[in-house]
Amino acid sequence: MATPTTAINSRERLTVEEVCADLGVSRSTFYDWRAKGRSPRCIKLPNGEIRVRRAELERWLDSREEAA
């Protein structure tokens, strides 16, 4: 049986809850970033729900990496 983390990592499109859990931030922080254009690019479904592609989240994280 897969652990919850394994199941999340294998999904191509993540829910806002999954992204927030992965980043360790609240929903309100994620939506604040989104309003300010600082979040990963999102997909808005016809029902209004938001998804983030796993590859986009990884790209977004890589773009925020600082040189040590």
C-alpha positions as CSV (number, residue, x, y, z in Angstrom):
1,M,0.0,0.0,0.0
2,A,1.4,3.5,-1.0
3,T,1.9,6.0,1.7
4,P,0.0,9.3,1.4
5,T,3.3,11.1,0.4
6,T,4.0,8.6,-2.3
7,A,0.4,9.0,-3.7
8,I,0.8,12.8,-3.7
9,N,4.2,12.7,-5.4
10,S,2.9,10.4,-8.1
11,R,0.0,12.7,-9.1
12,E,0.5,15.0,-12.0
13,R,-2.0,17.7,-10.9
14,L,-2.1,18.7,-7.3
15,T,-4.9,20.3,-5.3
16,V,-4.3,23.5,-3.4
17,E,-4.4,21.4,-0.2
18,E,-1.6,19.2,-1.5
19,V,0.5,22.1,-2.6
20,C,0.1,23.8,0.8
21,A,1.0,20.6,2.6
22,D,4.0,20.1,0.4
23,L,5.2,23.7,1.0
24,G,4.2,23.9,4.6
25,V,2.0,27.0,4.2
26,S,-1.6,27.8,4.9
27,R,-4.3,28.1,2.2
28,S,-4.5,31.8,2.9
29,T,-0.8,32.3,2.2
30,F,-1.1,30.3,-1.1
31,Y,-4.1,32.5,-2.2
32,D,-2.2,35.6,-1.1
33,W,0.8,34.6,-3.3
34,R,-1.6,33.8,-6.1
35,A,-3.3,37.2,-5.9
36,K,0.2,38.9,-6.0
37,G,1.4,36.7,-8.9
38,R,4.0,34.9,-6.8
39,S,2.5,31.4,-6.8
40,P,3.2,28.5,-9.2
41,R,1.1,28.8,-12.4
42,C,-2.3,27.3,-11.7
43,I,-5.0,25.5,-13.7
44,K,-8.6,26.7,-13.0
45,L,-11.0,23.9,-13.7
46,P,-14.6,24.7,-15.0
47,N,-16.0,24.0,-11.5
48,G,-13.7,26.7,-10.1
49,E,-11.2,24.4,-8.4
50,I,-7.5,25.1,-8.7
51,R,-4.8,22.6,-9.7
52,V,-1.1,22.9,-9.9
53,R,1.0,20.6,-12.2
54,R,3.7,18.8,-10.2
55,A,6.3,19.8,-12.9
56,E,5.2,23.5,-12.5
57,L,5.6,23.3,-8.7
58,E,9.1,21.9,-9.2
59,R,10.0,24.5,-11.8
60,W,8.6,27.3,-9.5
61,L,10.7,25.9,-6.5
62,D,13.8,25.7,-8.7
63,S,13.4,29.3,-9.7
64,R,13.4,30.4,-6.1
65,E,16.6,28.5,-5.2
66,E,19.3,30.8,-4.0
67,A,23.0,30.3,-4.8
68,A,24.8,29.5,-1.6
